[in-house]
Amino acid sequence: MSEKKRILTGDRTTGKLHLGHYVGSLQNRVRLQDEYESFILLADIQALTTHLEHTELLEHSIYEVAMDNLSVGLDPNKITLVQQSRIPSIGELTVFYSMLVSVNSLRHNPTIKTEAANYGYNDMTYGFLGYPVSQSADITFCKANLVPVGEDQKPHMEMTRKIVRRFNELYGETLVEPEIVLPANKNCFRLPGLDGKAKMSKSLGNCIYLSEEPEDIKKKVMSMYTDPNHIRVEDPGQIEGNTVFTYLDAFCKPEYFEEFLPDYKSLDELKEHYSRGGLGDVKV
């Protein structure tokens, strides 16, 4: 019997996980855990790239991130949780891989640029600039075949693949070149934050966390960005760029209408009514 292929994915341990994590990667982890040998990384070293001055938060965050992974349906009897700082080979590989990557390639990484802007970094630390190299070590230390991630991680994955190819050219076929697994629903590639201006992000404060209480979730949902020109109920509404409808595309199922909104048979009907006018944002 052939060995199962391996998956490596994970999260920085900088606090609780949110819906963006769920649609971007967590639901794929659950779907694939029976088919693949799955490693879930608790990336506590990479957490230091943005939380170096708040290390007191990291230990509890390791626990929170582990619990959030288990809460969505990952089975501890099927998956392996890995604390990054406890695997010396990850640090060692990071050093070796750094010899194969140019500073310019890191500076031009679009995800690095976006995240640096989000954190207000005018001058990045070596660790922040180079964390895609560390991610390459995370992926390859266990010879992962697949990496389920959100679309924003594609530049990092391409760098990993380049590192693997270059390493194998120099030293023989040693490393496994991984494939990226994106969410099946294209509306989940990059879930916007509640403000509609960027992806859901802890640093931007526009998240719905997996562990939040129902009453807090309701408050956040009711404050979501919609169509700024849809002032009156009778006004025609815009679907494109409307955060509420992006979330409905990501999460809504046809059977929900009979239970929650029996006036409509489908999401398409709801969109059509909103577009022509006569449907308020509160109801949506």
C-alpha positions in Angstrom: 0.0 0.0 0.0 1.5 3.4 -1.1 2.1 6.1 1.5 -0.3 9.0 1.7 0.9 12.3 0.2 1.6 15.0 2.7 0.0 18.4 3.4 1.6 21.3 5.3 -0.3 24.4 6.2 -0.6 26.6 9.2 -1.1 29.9 10.9 1.0 32.6 12.7 0.3 32.5 16.4 -0.7 36.1 16.7 -4.2 35.6 18.1 -7.5 33.9 17.3 -8.4 32.8 13.8 -11.2 34.4 11.8 -13.5 33.8 8.9 -10.8 34.7 6.4 -8.7 31.9 7.7 -11.6 29.6 7.5 -12.6 30.1 3.9 -9.0 30.6 2.8 -7.5 27.4 4.3 -9.2 25.8 7.3 -12.1 24.3 5.4 -9.7 22.8 2.8 -7.7 21.3 5.7 -10.8 19.6 7.0 -11.8 18.3 3.6 -8.4 16.8 2.9 -7.4 15.4 6.3 -8.7 11.9 5.5 -7.0 11.7 2.1 -3.6 13.1 3.1 -1.1 13.0 6.0 -1.6 16.5 7.4 0.8 18.7 9.3 -0.6 21.9 10.8 2.1 24.4 11.7 1.7 26.8 14.7 4.1 29.4 13.4 5.3 31.0 16.6 8.7 32.1 15.2 7.0 34.0 12.3 4.7 35.6 14.8 7.8 37.5 16.1 8.0 39.4 12.7 5.2 41.6 13.9 4.9 40.8 17.7 8.5 41.0 18.8 7.7 43.4 21.6 4.6 41.5 22.8 6.0 38.0 23.3 3.8 37.6 26.4 0.9 37.1 23.9 2.5 34.3 22.0 2.2 31.4 24.4 -1.6 31.9 24.8 -2.0 32.4 21.0 -0.4 29.1 20.3 -3.2 27.5 22.4 -5.9 29.7 20.7 -4.7 28.8 17.2 -4.5 25.1 18.0 -8.1 25.2 19.5 -9.5 27.1 16.5 -8.1 24.5 14.1 -9.7 21.7 16.1 -13.0 23.6 16.5 -13.7 23.6 12.7 -13.4 19.8 12.5 -9.8 18.8 12.3 -9.3 15.5 14.1 -6.2 15.3 16.4 -6.1 11.6 15.6 -5.7 12.3 11.9 -3.5 15.5 11.8 -0.2 16.5 13.4 0.0 19.9 15.1 3.6 21.2 14.9 5.0 24.1 17.0 7.5 25.8 14.7 10.0 26.8 17.3 10.4 23.2 18.5 11.7 21.9 15.1 15.4 22.9 14.8 15.6 21.8 11.2 13.2 24.6 10.1 15.6 27.2 11.4 18.5 25.5 9.8 16.8 25.2 6.4 15.8 28.9 6.6 19.5 29.8 6.8 20.5 27.5 3.9 17.6 28.7 1.7 18.5 32.4 2.4 21.7 31.8 0.3 19.5 31.0 -2.7 17.1 34.1 -2.6 17.9 37.6 -3.6 16.9 40.7 -1.6 15.3 42.2 -4.7 13.0 39.2 -5.1 11.8 39.6 -1.5 11.3 43.3 -1.8 9.2 42.9 -4.9 7.0 40.2 -3.4 3.5 41.8 -3.5 2.3 40.1 -0.3 5.3 41.5 1.6 4.6 44.9 0.2 0.9 44.8 1.2 1.6 43.5 4.7 4.4 46.0 5.3 1.9 48.8 4.3 -0.8 47.4 6.6 1.6 47.4 9.6 3.0 50.8 8.7 6.6 49.5 8.2 8.7 52.0 6.3 11.8 50.0 7.0 11.4 46.3 7.3 13.4 44.0 9.6 15.4 41.2 8.0 13.1 38.7 9.6 9.9 40.3 8.2 11.4 40.7 4.7 12.6 37.1 4.7 9.7 35.3 6.2 8.7 33.7 2.9 12.1 32.0 3.1 11.1 30.7 6.5 7.8 29.5 5.1 9.7 27.6 2.4 11.5 25.8 5.3 8.2 25.1 7.0 6.8 23.5 3.8 9.8 21.4 2.8 11.0 20.1 6.2 8.3 17.4 6.1 8.4 17.0 2.3 4.9 18.4 1.8 3.2 17.7 -1.5 0.3 20.1 -1.1 -0.2 23.4 0.7 -3.8 24.6 1.2 -3.6 28.4 1.5 -5.5 31.6 0.4 -4.7 33.5 -2.8 -2.5 36.1 -1.0 0.0 33.3 -0.4 0.6 32.5 -4.0 3.8 34.7 -4.3 5.3 32.9 -1.3 4.4 29.5 -2.8 6.1 30.4 -6.1 9.2 31.4 -4.1 9.2 28.0 -2.4 9.0 26.2 -5.7 11.9 28.3 -7.1 14.0 27.5 -4.0 13.2 23.8 -4.3 14.1 23.7 -8.0 17.4 25.6 -7.4 18.3 23.4 -4.4 17.7 20.2 -6.4 19.7 21.6 -9.3 22.7 22.2 -7.1 22.5 19.2 -4.8 20.5 16.5 -6.5 16.8 15.5 -6.1 16.4 16.1 -2.4 13.4 18.3 -1.8 9.7 17.9 -2.9 8.3 20.6 -5.0 4.9 21.5 -3.5 1.6 22.4 -5.2 -0.7 25.1 -4.0 -4.4 24.3 -3.1 -6.7 27.3 -3.4 -10.3 27.4 -2.0 -12.8 25.6 -4.3 -15.1 28.6 -4.1 -13.5 31.6 -6.0 -15.4 34.0 -3.7 -13.3 32.6 -0.9 -9.9 33.4 -2.5 -9.6 36.6 -0.5 -12.5 37.4 1.9 -12.8 41.2 2.4 -12.9 42.6 5.9 -16.1 44.1 7.4 -15.0 47.5 6.1 -14.9 46.2 2.5 -11.5 47.9 1.9 -9.1 45.0 2.2 -8.8 41.4 3.1 -10.0 40.3 6.6 -7.0 41.0 8.9 -6.4 41.0 12.6 -4.1 44.0 12.2 -6.8 46.0 10.5 -9.5 45.2 13.1 -12.1 44.1 10.5 -12.5 40.5 11.5 -15.2 38.1 12.6 -13.4 35.6 14.8 -14.3 31.9 14.8 -14.7 31.9 18.6 -16.8 35.1 19.0 -20.1 35.1 20.8 -23.3 35.2 18.6 -24.4 38.7 19.9 -20.9 40.1 19.0 -21.1 38.5 15.5 -24.5 40.1 15.0 -23.2 43.6 15.9 -20.3 43.2 13.5 -22.5 41.9 10.6 -25.0 44.8 11.1 -22.1 47.3 10.7 -20.7 45.8 7.5 -19.9 47.9 4.5 -22.6 47.7 1.8 -23.5 50.1 -1.1 -22.9 53.7 0.0 -25.3 55.0 -2.6 -28.1 52.7 -1.4 -29.5 55.3 1.0 -33.2 54.5 0.8 -34.9 51.1 0.5 -36.4 52.0 -2.9 -33.0 52.9 -4.3 -31.3 50.4 -6.7 -28.4 48.7 -5.0 -25.0 47.7 -6.2 -23.9 44.0 -5.9 -20.4 44.5 -7.1 -18.1 45.4 -4.3 -20.9 45.0 -1.7 -19.3 43.2 1.2 -22.5 41.6 2.4 -23.1 39.9 -1.0 -19.5 38.8 -1.1 -20.1 37.0 2.2 -23.4 35.5 0.9 -21.5 34.2 -2.2 -19.0 32.6 0.1 -21.3 31.1 2.8 -24.9 31.0 1.5 -26.6 27.7 0.5 -29.9 27.3 -1.3 -31.5 25.5 1.6 -31.0 28.4 3.9 -33.7 30.5 2.1 -36.5 28.2 3.1 -35.4 28.5 6.7 -34.3 32.1 7.0 -35.7 34.1 4.1 -38.7 32.2 2.5 -39.7 35.2 0.3 -36.8 34.2 -2.0 -35.9 30.9 -3.6 -32.3 31.6 -4.2 -29.4 34.1 -3.8 -29.9 35.2 -7.4 -33.5 36.3 -6.6 -32.3 38.3 -3.7 -29.6 39.9 -5.8 -32.1 40.8 -8.5 -34.4 42.5 -6.0 -31.6 44.4 -4.4 -30.4 45.6 -7.8 -33.7 46.9 -9.0 -34.5 48.6 -5.6 -37.1 48.0 -2.9 -34.9 45.8 -0.6 -33.1 47.3 2.5 -29.6 46.5 3.7 -30.9 45.5 7.2 -32.9 42.7 5.7 -30.0 41.5 3.5 
